[in-house]
Amino acid sequence: MNASDTPFRLEGKVVLVTGASRGIGKAIAVEAAEAGAEGIVLAARRPEALEAARDGIAALGSAVECVVADMTDEEAAEAMVARAVDRFGRVDVLVNNVGGAPFKVPLPDIRADGWRKTIELNLTSVFLASRAVMRNWRSAPGGTGRNIVTVGSSASFHGRPALSAYVSGKHALVGLTKTLARELAPSGARANLVAPHLVETDLTAAQQQREFRDRSIAQIPMGRWAEAKEVARVVRFLASDAASYVTGMSLLVDGGHES
Ligand SMILES: NC(=O)c1ccc[n+]([C@@H]2O[C@H](COP(=O)([O-])OP(=O)(O)OC[C@H]3O[C@@H](n4cnc5c(N)ncnc54)[C@H](OP(=O)(O)O)[C@@H]3O)[C@@H](O)[C@H]2O)c1
C-alpha cells in the first residue's frame, strides 16, 4: 500500500510545522500534504530554504504559507501563530520539530551560554510555540481533532556522553508532552511525542563518516538509519483522527534500538 493510501488522513486540517525547510520537518510537511491537509504553515529562519520547500509541497495540493521565525524568540512564536490564523482561520495541528545538538562537549567544558542556547532550541522553542497555539485554542473553543506532536529523540530516554544539554532538553519534552496531554484532554485535544533514533538528514551529515555509521548501525537491529519519511509517517498517524484516543505518549521510531 502506498503511504498516501493509508487511512491516516488530514483533510480539513491546518498543520503548522516548525523547522520545516529541510530534514524531518520538511518530510513531515510533505507527508501532511500527501495526507490531504487543507493548509500547511512552514516555519524556519531562512527564507530561501522555506520558499524552496514551499514549491514542492504546494504541488501536492495543499495551500502553503511560509513564516520566517526563530522559534526561540517569544514574539516570533506568537507572530507565527497569528500569521497562520490570519491565513487559514485556525491551527489544528502543531508539529514542534525544531531542535538539534549544536555541539558535542563533555559537561565540565560546556559554557553556560551554550547550555542555555541548547535548552532554548530544544525545550523553550516547544513551550513558546505550544503556548501560542494553546492560547489561540482557548480563545476559540472546540478541541476535537486538535493536537500537538513534538519531535523528541531516542535521547529523550537515554544519556549520551558530551550531549548533556541536548539530552536534558529532549528528556524534558517527555514531561512537557504528558503535562500538555492532561491540560488539553478536557477539550478533546491531544499531545504526543515522536522519538527518532538516527535519521538521514543534514543534522547528521557531519556524523556520516563510515566509522560512526558502522558503529551506530551495529547497534540498530534493523541495520540502518531511518529515512525522514519514516518518522513523518508516524507523526501523520498521531496527528490524524486515527489516533483520537492516544495522548501523552512518546513513540520511539528507532529500528528496534530500544528493544
Ligand atoms: N536527524 C536525526 O538523526 C535526528 C534524530 C533524533 C531526533 N532528531 C530531531 O528531529 C528534529 C529535526 O531534526 P533534523 O535532523 O531534521 O534537523 P535539520 O536537518 O537540521 O533541520 C532543522 C530545521 O529547523 C530549522 N531551525 C533550526 N533552528 C531553528 C530556529 N531556532 N527557529 C526556527 N527554525 C529553526 C532549520 O531551518 P533554519 O536553519 O533555516 O532555521 C531546519 O528547517 C530535531 O528536533 C532533532 O533533534 C533528529
PDBQT file of the ligand as one rigid body, heavy atoms in Angstrom, charges set to zero:
ROOT
HETATM    1  N1  LIG A 301      18.404  13.757  12.305  1.00  0.00    +0.000 N 
HETATM    2  C1  LIG A 301      18.430  12.877  13.291  1.00  0.00    +0.000 C 
HETATM    3  O1  LIG A 301      19.144  11.836  13.236  1.00  0.00    +0.000 OA
HETATM    4  C2  LIG A 301      17.562  13.082  14.489  1.00  0.00    +0.000 A 
HETATM    5  C3  LIG A 301      17.499  12.069  15.456  1.00  0.00    +0.000 A 
HETATM    6  C4  LIG A 301      16.691  12.245  16.560  1.00  0.00    +0.000 A 
HETATM    7  C5  LIG A 301      15.963  13.406  16.723  1.00  0.00    +0.000 A 
HETATM    8  N2  LIG A 301      16.045  14.383  15.775  1.00  0.00    +0.000 N 
HETATM    9  C6  LIG A 301      15.262  15.606  15.988  1.00  0.00    +0.000 C 
HETATM   10  O2  LIG A 301      14.481  15.862  14.852  1.00  0.00    +0.000 OA
HETATM   11  C7  LIG A 301      14.276  17.267  14.698  1.00  0.00    +0.000 C 
HETATM   12  C8  LIG A 301      14.656  17.707  13.300  1.00  0.00    +0.000 C 
HETATM   13  O3  LIG A 301      15.989  17.310  13.061  1.00  0.00    +0.000 OA
HETATM   14  P1  LIG A 301      16.620  17.374  11.585  1.00  0.00    +0.000 P 
HETATM   15  O4  LIG A 301      17.711  16.376  11.592  1.00  0.00    +0.000 OA
HETATM   16  O5  LIG A 301      15.558  17.293  10.561  1.00  0.00    +0.000 OA
HETATM   17  O6  LIG A 301      17.259  18.865  11.617  1.00  0.00    +0.000 OA
HETATM   18  P2  LIG A 301      17.836  19.768  10.421  1.00  0.00    +0.000 P 
HETATM   19  O7  LIG A 301      18.016  18.958   9.190  1.00  0.00    +0.000 OA
HETATM   20  O8  LIG A 301      18.995  20.494  10.983  1.00  0.00    +0.000 OA
HETATM   21  O9  LIG A 301      16.656  20.823  10.161  1.00  0.00    +0.000 OA
HETATM   22  C9  LIG A 301      16.312  21.727  11.171  1.00  0.00    +0.000 C 
HETATM   23  C10 LIG A 301      15.182  22.612  10.700  1.00  0.00    +0.000 C 
HETATM   24  O10 LIG A 301      14.848  23.504  11.754  1.00  0.00    +0.000 OA
HETATM   25  C11 LIG A 301      15.087  24.862  11.335  1.00  0.00    +0.000 C 
HETATM   26  N3  LIG A 301      15.584  25.578  12.501  1.00  0.00    +0.000 N 
HETATM   27  C12 LIG A 301      16.731  25.356  13.172  1.00  0.00    +0.000 A 
HETATM   28  N4  LIG A 301      16.816  26.205  14.214  1.00  0.00    +0.000 NA
HETATM   29  C13 LIG A 301      15.694  26.964  14.190  1.00  0.00    +0.000 A 
HETATM   30  C14 LIG A 301      15.204  28.017  14.994  1.00  0.00    +0.000 A 
HETATM   31  N5  LIG A 301      15.870  28.483  16.061  1.00  0.00    +0.000 N 
HETATM   32  N6  LIG A 301      13.997  28.557  14.686  1.00  0.00    +0.000 NA
HETATM   33  C15 LIG A 301      13.309  28.127  13.612  1.00  0.00    +0.000 A 
HETATM   34  N7  LIG A 301      13.711  27.134  12.810  1.00  0.00    +0.000 NA
HETATM   35  C16 LIG A 301      14.910  26.567  13.102  1.00  0.00    +0.000 A 
HETATM   36  C17 LIG A 301      16.048  24.754  10.169  1.00  0.00    +0.000 C 
HETATM   37  O11 LIG A 301      15.950  25.829   9.265  1.00  0.00    +0.000 OA
HETATM   38  P3  LIG A 301      16.775  27.203   9.514  1.00  0.00    +0.000 P 
HETATM   39  O12 LIG A 301      18.188  26.803   9.822  1.00  0.00    +0.000 OA
HETATM   40  O13 LIG A 301      16.636  27.979   8.244  1.00  0.00    +0.000 OA
HETATM   41  O14 LIG A 301      16.101  27.875  10.653  1.00  0.00    +0.000 OA
HETATM   42  C18 LIG A 301      15.542  23.473   9.514  1.00  0.00    +0.000 C 
HETATM   43  O15 LIG A 301      14.374  23.728   8.764  1.00  0.00    +0.000 OA
HETATM   44  C19 LIG A 301      15.097  17.924  15.821  1.00  0.00    +0.000 C 
HETATM   45  O16 LIG A 301      14.257  18.198  16.916  1.00  0.00    +0.000 OA
HETATM   46  C20 LIG A 301      16.116  16.846  16.177  1.00  0.00    +0.000 C 
HETATM   47  O17 LIG A 301      16.579  16.959  17.498  1.00  0.00    +0.000 OA
HETATM   48  C21 LIG A 301      16.836  14.253  14.663  1.00  0.00    +0.000 A 
ENDROOT
TORSDOF 0
